[in-house]
Amino acid sequence: MLYHLLYPFHTELSVLNVTRYITFRTAIASLTALAISLLLGPWMIRKLREAQIGQVIRAEGPATHQPKAGTPTMGGLLILIAALTPTLLWADLTNPYIWIAILSTIAFGAVGFVDDYLKISRQSHHGLRPRYKFVAQIGIAVAVGMALLALTDEGLYNTNLIFPFFKDFVPDLGWLYVPLVVLVLVGASNAVNLTDGLDGLAIGTFTVAAAAFTGLAYVTGHRVLAEYLLLVGFSPTAELTIFCGSLVGASLGFLWYNSYPADIFMGDVGSLALGGALGTVAVLIKQELLLPLVGGIFVLEAASVIIQVAVFRMTGRRVFKMAPLHHHFELSGWSEPKIIGRSLIVAVIFALFTLTTLKLR
């Protein structure tokens, strides 16, 4: 909104010309998100405590987690407010990509909100039934896919799939692009959700991934850089840099209160929304296949659950002491801060490796 209010006056007040630059608006949006998150955090923690909205810890989890019971949860609402407000303030709201990203994030957050609400009201770690959650997530992803097909018909998008390291292999999936969108969005949403098990783990690794996608979104929307790196360039997607930057700022602010020992948890309203946001941006900027590399920690966490369940059903044995993977490390004697710190290091390595693939084609 501020962008639309300020930029028209750049001819009368030359300093307002900076509002036309993506880099400036991304920086100011990131700082705005960080400020909102930091300033609103104590108020939200207090209100959640007053409403007795506390975390329910599953009995079969690590014993060290039991003291965390009652810690304010649903802090994902803080992240959403802090991220979406500056996006609405500084992004070009006539851009369809921005609205797809915003609405997808809100929709996934709504599913998480219902899940959290049911857990708290029942005082159980069982919330929304898995099949209902999956149906809702798939419905959101299908809606995003159909919106992208509509943009394709208008010449504003395409259904090509870009493979890392290959510059000439760019198949057009057509209608099959919708199932791909479903796989990416549902997978990303649930992977972040599974990672959210230690103080600061999910939000820390998400911040690294969001920062990487901030760079990817900018490069994809920059005509010269996109051509140089042999990317499918869409100039309008540059506005997603502002959305990603807002996510980074909001996440850093939330990490201030979620770092070990956490004063607040994000809950499913946060983890499902953030995963959905990451997946949506990956699809919009045509970097779907880079998402597993950027979010390597999320992939490892989700894979550990899949492997554990599959092997146990087939053999009756467990591969890991407990899944997701961070619980395995806990039961192996690693301290929670050490797991979080090392995960962040690995997340940065994944992000840096991903960025190097842009030139290796």
C-alpha positions, 0 to 999 in steps of 0.5 A: 500500500505504501508503495502505491501511495508513495511512488506516484509522487516520485516526480515531485519528490525525487527521493521517492524514486527509490521506492521503484527499486526491488532491492530498497523495498526488500530491505525496508520490508525485511526491517519492517517485518523484523521490527513488528516481530520483535515489538509484538512478540512480548505482547503475544506471548503474554496474551497466549499465556493469559488465554492458556494456549500452551503446548501439549507434549506427547507422552512418547516423546523424549523425556527432556521435552516434558518440562516444555508443556504449557509453553505458549504456542500458535506463535506462527500467528506472530510470524504471519502478521510480521511477514504479511504486513510489510509485504502488503505495505511494500509490494506491488499489489497489482502483481498476481504472483504476490497474491498467490504467495500471500493467499497460499501462505494464509490458507496453509496457516489456516489448516495449521490453526485448526490443527492447533486449536483442536490440540489445545481444546482437547489437551492432546497432541492429536489435532486434525485427523491426518486425512483431513489435513492432507485433503485440505493441503491438497485442495490448496495446492490444486488451487495454486496449480490451477491459478498458475495454469490460468496465468499460463493461458494469459502468457504470464507463466509457463509449465516448463520444468527446469532441471538443475545442471541441464540447460537444454532439458526443459520439458513442458508438463502441461496439465501434469504441472498441477500434480507437481505443484501438489507434491511440492506444496504438500511436501514442503508444508509437512516437511517444515512441520516435522522439523518443528520439534526443537527450540529454534530448529525449524525457524532457524533452518527456515530463515536460511532457506528463505534467505536463499529464495530471496536471492533466487527470486531476485535473480529470476525477476532480473532480466539480465541475470536470468538470461546470463544464468540461463533461467526462465526469467519472469520480471513480475516474479521479482516482487516475490523478493519482497515477500521472501525478505519479509519472511526472513525478517519475521523469522529472525524476530520470532527466533529471538523468542523461540531460541533455546530455551523457547518462550514461544512455539510456532505451532502448526499454524506457523510450520504449515504456513512457512512450508507452504510459503516456501513451496509456493515461492519455489513453484512461482520462480520455477525452481521447484527442483532446487527446493529439496536442496535449499531445504535439505534439513527439511528433506532429511527430517521428512525422509527419516519419518518415511524410512522409519515407518516403512521399515518398521511395517516391513520388518518390525525394526526401527532404523532410528531411535526415534523419528524425526531425525532430531529426536534420534540425535537427542536419544543418542546423547546430543544436547538440544543446542548442539543439534540446533547449531549443527543443523543450522550449519548444514542448512547454510551449506545446503543453501550455498550449494544450491546457489552454486548450481545456478551457474553449473548448467 
